[in-house]
Structure formats: structure tokens, C-alpha cells
């Protein structure tokens, strides 16, 4: 048992009247002790549940991110011309709507925008469909790549993935606690704004509840960045809905975006989740330029992120560009390139790392 951890647990777990917030340094220390196993299982479970009930502060979340940055993986910076868009979404996946993240990533990469995603396998508390499984249905397996190979994939194809079970086993060891306490702990919140890339980056965070947005903004400001884009997306992801107005926040300087899909003739049903196999089939169809069930959602999401990445003059232009990249087969060609690169052994960084030739 860790006496030092017990004191931190007592501080946050004393009830609504006497509990106290941790300092940033204390939150970092507590997270390190959980990740390294210095705290006992009983202490870890009690801490995660007590912290969930108390609710984390921005200083505490910043300290937890400090520990993740120090102990976790980071893809070394490449010589890419553009800041990498790092997408943070709930690791426990989707249970009601179809994940669009891989399609969006391929559209962006086809236009010259590097993208990094992160997550793991099917996990609690939702046990939904994770992005890694969607990629697997598209013929891309991230779980066998080393961190250096994941970096090389980003350099070669402009798309990569930090796979937590392999690349951050310390964090993966805490996953069972989510099932045992039956709730997402604050660790699930920090995953939305964690940036496992060492070079210039912009974090894209999905959220559901307005307090989460405010917490993430304050946390990133406290840590001095990186720049962010936050989206009230489908099931807390960064996927834009088509059944309601899109709410997004951009900083810095701060800007609030309210975007109605009907203004762009894209209002409609958000594609429901049926099965992983069906998601794979529908995703491949839209990448082949077929205007099937995912077409409008793919153009809506791809167009939005092309616009916010500075690759389209406005949202209308971004939507048109996304459709063109799909119809002309450029997004599908990017997938085929990614399949080849991730399947090959001994990836090495090419001298052709500049993306300027893609614009």
C-alpha cells in the first residue's frame, strides 16, 4: 500500500463537505502512482470512483495530462508541413451511430492534412464499436505496429493511430477498473484532449455535455495549448451530427460555431450502427464514390474539417471538395496506400515527407 497515495485519496474522498481538490502536482503524482502500480488495486478503484463523484478540476486534469505526457507514448515530430490534427474521442466506442472517423481521416489525408487518432480495443463502460475495429474492417491493422512504425505511417501516408494496448500498456492496465466501478472515470475525460504527438498539433475533442467543453478548454489553456477544436458530436465523438445544429468551439482566439446541416442541404438521419461488418461495407462504398447511406455524413464531416484545417475557403467549398475527393477515388487511393504501408515490415521514413506537393 502507498501511504502517499492514501493521503491524496483521503483528500478527494472525504465527502461533499470536507473533500478538497488536488493541486496540479498532486494530480500528476496520483496519476503516476496509478499508472506504475505503486497504488494498490483497492486504492486505484477508490480514487477513480471518488474523483468521478467529486468531478475533476482543470488543474487536476492538467496534472493528469502531465503524467500521461511524461509516461506515455508520443510520436516523434516529423517534417510535415502542416500541424497534425489529433482526434480525441471516447475510447469505449459507439453503440448507436456509425463511426465516421476513418473516412474523415482519409478525406483529410487525401487533401494533404495529416491526422492522428488514438484509442484501443472494445472496452467499458459502453463496450461500443471502437475506431480500431472500423480500421480493421477497412483492411488496416494498427495493433501490430511499433510506435516507430506508427510514426513512419504518419510520415508516409499522413494517417496514423496510437494503439493504447501496445503503445501505452501502463494506461491500458487501468481499463478493467472502468468495468469494475461501472462508470467512466476522469481518465476518460483526459483522453479527449490528450495529444500523443511531439510536433505541431491541433487537438480535436468530442464532447456531450457543456461542462466537459468548459473543463477541456480551461485545461488546455492552463497547459499552454495545443490549439483546439471542440465538437458536440455523435455520442461524444468528433463526428458532426446531421439531425441537429452542430455546436463547435475554436480557439485561440475563441470562436463559437453554430452550423445547421439544412443550410447546406445535408440535414437527415445520422446513420445508425448496425454491425461492424456493415460499417466496413458502407465505409468502403462511400470511399469508392458510391452515394450510399454514409455519403451525406461523409461529405458533411469531411467538408467541415477541410474548412477548419484551412484547406477550403468556407464550409460549402469544403463539402464540395470532400465529395470530389470521394468521387475521384483519392480517398480510396489513400486507404490503399495505408494498407500497403501498415502491412509492410521495417517501415522507414521517406525523404518525401513534405506535403506541399499534395495541395
C-alpha positions in Angstrom: 0.0 0.0 0.0 1.2 3.5 -0.8 0.9 5.9 2.2 1.5 8.9 -0.1 -1.4 7.8 -2.4 -3.6 7.2 0.6 -3.2 10.8 1.7 -4.3 12.0 -1.8 -7.2 9.6 -1.7 -8.3 11.0 1.6 -8.2 14.5 0.3 -10.6 13.9 -2.5 -12.7 11.2 -0.9 -13.9 12.8 2.3 -17.4 13.7 1.2 -19.2 16.8 -0.2 -18.4 19.0 2.8 -14.7 18.2 3.6 -13.1 16.9 0.4 -10.6 19.1 -1.3 -9.3 19.5 -4.8 -5.8 18.3 -5.6 -3.2 20.6 -6.9 -1.8 20.1 -10.4 1.3 18.5 -8.9 -0.7 16.2 -6.6 -2.9 15.1 -9.5 0.2 14.3 -11.6 1.7 12.3 -8.7 -1.6 10.4 -8.1 -1.8 9.5 -11.8 1.8 8.3 -11.9 1.2 6.1 -8.9 -1.8 4.6 -10.6 -0.1 4.0 -13.9 3.0 2.5 -12.4 1.1 0.3 -9.9 2.5 2.0 -6.8 -1.0 2.4 -5.6 -2.9 -0.8 -4.8 -5.9 -2.0 -6.8 -8.2 -1.1 -3.8 -6.7 2.4 -3.7 -7.0 2.9 -7.5 -10.6 1.8 -7.6 -11.5 4.1 -4.7 -9.6 7.0 -6.2 -11.3 6.7 -9.6 -14.7 6.5 -8.1 -14.2 9.3 -5.6 -12.8 11.5 -8.3 -15.7 10.7 -10.6 -18.2 11.8 -7.8 -16.2 14.9 -6.9 -15.6 15.9 -10.5 -12.2 16.9 -11.7 -11.0 20.5 -11.9 -9.0 21.9 -14.8 -5.8 21.9 -12.6 -6.3 18.2 -11.7 -6.9 17.3 -15.3 -3.8 19.3 -16.3 -1.8 17.3 -13.8 -3.1 14.0 -15.1 -2.2 15.0 -18.6 1.3 16.0 -17.3 1.7 12.4 -16.1 0.4 11.0 -19.4 2.8 13.2 -21.3 5.7 12.1 -19.2 5.0 8.3 -19.0 3.0 7.8 -22.2 4.0 7.5 -25.9 4.5 10.3 -28.3 5.1 10.0 -32.0 8.3 11.9 -32.6 7.8 15.0 -34.7 8.1 14.6 -38.5 8.9 17.2 -41.1 5.3 17.5 -42.2 4.4 21.0 -43.4 1.1 21.2 -41.6 0.2 20.7 -37.9 -1.3 17.3 -37.2 -5.0 17.1 -36.4 -5.2 14.8 -33.3 -8.7 13.4 -32.8 -9.8 12.6 -29.2 -13.0 10.6 -28.8 -14.4 8.3 -26.1 -12.3 5.1 -26.1 -15.3 2.9 -25.3 -16.7 3.4 -28.8 -20.1 3.8 -30.4 -23.3 1.9 -29.7 -26.0 3.9 -31.6 -24.4 5.6 -34.6 -21.9 4.7 -37.3 -18.3 5.9 -36.6 -17.1 8.2 -39.4 -13.5 8.9 -38.1 -11.6 6.7 -40.6 -13.5 8.1 -43.6 -12.8 11.7 -42.4 -9.2 10.9 -41.8 -8.8 9.5 -45.3 -10.5 12.5 -46.9 -8.2 14.9 -45.0 -5.1 12.9 -45.8 -6.1 12.9 -49.5 -6.1 16.7 -49.3 -2.7 16.9 -47.6 -3.8 17.2 -43.9 -2.1 14.8 -41.5 -4.3 13.1 -39.0 -3.6 11.1 -35.8 -6.2 9.1 -33.9 -5.8 7.2 -30.7 -7.7 4.5 -28.7 -7.9 0.8 -28.1 -10.0 -2.3 -28.4 -13.6 -2.8 -27.2 -13.7 -1.5 -23.7 -16.0 -0.5 -20.8 -18.3 1.1 -20.0 -20.1 1.2 -23.3 -18.3 -1.7 -24.9 -19.2 0.0 -28.2 -17.5 -0.2 -31.6 -14.0 1.4 -31.4 -12.2 3.1 -34.3 -9.5 0.4 -34.3 -12.2 -2.2 -35.3 -13.5 0.0 -38.1 -10.0 0.4 -39.4 -9.6 -3.4 -39.3 -12.8 -3.8 -41.4 -11.1 -1.4 -43.9 -8.0 -3.6 -44.1 -5.8 -1.6 -41.8 -4.4 -3.1 -38.6 -2.7 -0.8 -36.1 -2.2 -3.3 -33.3 0.9 -4.8 -34.8 2.8 -1.6 -35.4 5.5 -0.4 -33.1 5.5 3.3 -32.1 8.3 4.0 -34.7 6.3 2.3 -37.4 3.2 4.3 -36.4 5.3 7.4 -36.8 6.5 6.2 -40.2 2.9 5.6 -41.3 2.1 9.2 -40.4 5.1 10.4 -42.4 4.3 8.3 -45.4 0.5 8.4 -45.6 -0.5 11.3 -43.4 -2.6 9.0 -41.2 -1.7 7.1 -38.1 -3.0 5.7 -34.8 -1.7 5.3 -31.3 -3.0 2.0 -30.2 -3.2 2.0 -26.4 -2.8 -1.7 -25.6 0.5 -1.8 -27.4 1.8 1.7 -27.3 0.7 2.7 -23.7 0.4 -0.5 -21.7 0.5 1.4 -18.4 -2.7 3.2 -19.3 -4.2 0.0 -20.7 -3.7 -1.7 -17.4 -6.3 0.7 -15.8 -9.1 -0.2 -18.3 -10.6 -3.0 -16.1 -11.3 -0.5 -13.4 -13.8 1.2 -15.7 -15.9 -2.0 -15.8 -15.5 -2.7 -12.1 -16.7 0.8 -11.0 -19.3 0.9 -13.7 -18.6 4.5 -14.7 -16.2 6.4 -16.9 -13.5 7.8 -14.6 -11.9 11.2 -15.2 -9.2 9.3 -17.1 -11.8 9.1 -19.9 -12.1 12.8 -19.9 -8.4 13.5 -20.3 -8.3 11.1 -23.3 -10.4 13.5 -25.2 -7.7 16.2 -25.1 -4.5 14.1 -24.8 -2.0 14.7 -27.6 0.4 11.8 -28.3 2.4 13.7 -30.9 5.5 15.7 -30.2 5.3 18.1 -33.1 3.0 20.9 -34.0 -0.6 19.7 -33.5 -4.2 20.8 -33.1 -6.4 18.8 -30.8 -9.9 17.9 -31.9 -12.1 16.9 -29.0 -15.6 15.5 -29.0 -17.9 16.1 -26.1 -21.5 15.6 -25.0 -22.1 17.9 -22.0 -21.3 21.7 -22.0 -19.4 21.4 -18.6 -17.0 19.0 -20.3 -16.3 21.5 -23.1 -15.6 24.2 -20.5 -13.3 21.9 -18.5 -11.3 20.9 -21.5 -10.9 24.5 -22.7 -9.7 25.6 -19.2 -7.3 22.6 -19.0 -5.7 23.2 -22.4 -5.3 26.9 -21.6 -3.7 26.1 -18.3 -1.2 23.8 -20.0 -0.5 26.4 -22.7 -2.0 24.5 -25.6 -2.1 23.0 -28.1 -4.7 24.8 -30.1 -8.0 23.1 -30.1 -11.3 22.5 -31.9 -14.2 21.0 -29.9 -17.3 19.5 -31.3 -20.5 18.4 -29.6 -20.6 15.3 -31.8 -22.3 12.0 -32.1 -22.1 10.0 -28.8 -19.3 12.4 -27.6 -17.2 11.8 -30.7 -15.9 14.4 -33.1 -18.4 13.2 -35.8 -20.8 16.0 -36.8 -24.5 15.2 -36.5 -26.9 15.8 -39.3 -30.1 15.6 -37.2 -29.4 18.8 -35.2 -27.4 22.0 -35.3 -23.6 21.5 -34.9 -22.1 23.2 -31.9 -18.3 23.7 -32.1 -15.7 25.8 -30.3 -12.5 27.0 -31.8 -9.6 28.6 -30.0 -7.4 30.7 -29.9 -8.9 33.3 -30.3 -12.1 31.7 -29.1 -14.9 31.4 -31.6 -18.3 29.7 -31.3 -19.7 27.9 -34.4 -23.4 27.0 -34.9 -23.9 25.2 -38.2 -27.2 23.9 -39.4 -26.9 21.0 -41.9 -30.2 22.1 -43.6 -28.4 25.3 -44.7 -26.2 23.0 -46.9 -28.9 20.6 -48.0 -27.4 17.9 -45.7 -30.0 17.5 -43.0 -31.1 14.0 -42.4 -30.8 10.9 -40.2 -27.5 10.2 -38.6 -26.5 6.7 -39.9 -27.4 4.1 -37.3 -25.0 1.5 -36.1 -25.9 -2.0 -37.2 -22.8 -4.1 -37.1 -19.1 -3.8 -37.5 -19.2 -5.7 -40.8 -21.9 -3.3 -42.1 -19.9 -0.3 -41.1 -17.0 -1.7 -43.1 -19.1 -2.3 -46.1 -20.8 1.1 -46.0 -17.4 2.9 -45.4 -15.8 1.1 -48.4 -18.8 2.0 -50.6 -18.5 5.7 -49.8 -14.8 5.7 -50.3 -15.4 4.1 -53.7 -17.6 7.2 -54.5 -20.9 5.5 -54.1 -23.6 7.7 -52.7 -24.9 5.2 -50.2 -26.1 5.6 -46.6 -22.9 7.3 -45.4 -22.4 9.7 -48.3 -24.0 12.9 -46.9 -22.5 12.3 -43.4 -19.0 11.8 -45.0 -19.3 15.0 -47.1 -20.6 16.9 -44.1 -17.8 15.8 -41.8 -15.0 15.8 -44.4 -16.1 19.3 -45.6 -16.2 20.7 -42.1 -12.7 19.5 -41.2 -11.2 20.5 -44.6 -12.6 24.0 -43.9 -11.3 24.2 -40.3 -7.9 22.9 -41.4 -7.6 25.8 -43.9 -7.8 23.6 -47.0 -11.1 25.1 -48.1 -12.2 28.7 -48.3 -15.5 28.0 -46.5 -17.8 25.2 -45.4 -19.6 25.0 -48.8 -16.3 24.7 -50.6 -15.1 22.1 -48.1 -18.2 19.9 -48.7 -17.8 20.1 -52.4 -14.1 19.2 -52.1 -14.9 16.2 -49.8 -17.4 14.9 -52.4 -14.8 15.4 -55.2 -12.1 13.5 -53.2 -14.5 10.6 -52.8 -15.9 10.6 -56.3 -12.4 10.8 -57.9 -11.1 7.9 -55.8 -8.5 9.9 -54.0 -9.7 9.0 -50.5 -9.8 5.3 -51.6 -6.3 5.6 -53.0 -5.2 6.9 -49.7 -6.7 3.8 -48.0 -4.9 1.5 -50.4 -1.7 3.3 -49.7 -2.3 3.0 -46.0 -2.9 -0.7 -46.3 0.4 -1.2 -48.1 2.4 0.8 -45.7 1.0 -0.6 -42.5 1.2 -4.2 -43.8 4.9 -3.8 -44.7 7.7 -4.7 -42.3 10.5 -2.4 -41.4 8.9 0.9 -42.2 11.5 3.7 -42.6 10.9 7.4 -43.1 11.0 8.5 -46.7 12.7 11.7 -47.6 9.5 12.8 -49.3 7.9 14.0 -46.1 6.9 17.4 -47.3 3.1 17.6 -48.1 3.4 20.7 -50.2 3.1 18.6 -53.4 -0.4 17.5 -52.3 -2.0 20.9 -52.2 
